Amino acid sequence: MKAVILKGYGEMEKLEYAQVPKPIPQPGKVLIKLVASSILPKNCGLKPPL
């Protein structure tokens, strides 16, 4: 499945598009299909590391 992975703190350059294995839900859990999502500009300027 397609994924956007955050590789560290910082700007948009830290986001990486990747193909990852589809997760298999554990007993009592569900898998939800997400069709669309947004990234707000303020979310890209994440907090600096502690």
C-alpha angles and dihedrals in degrees: 000000000000119000141175110219125198106222097188145320119313143053133343090288088076091064115091129190112223145161111240132178115270108255119243111222117234120235110291092020131101135214114225121204111224113204100182141359137173134226114216117216090237089057091059093059092064124184115281116253116275 
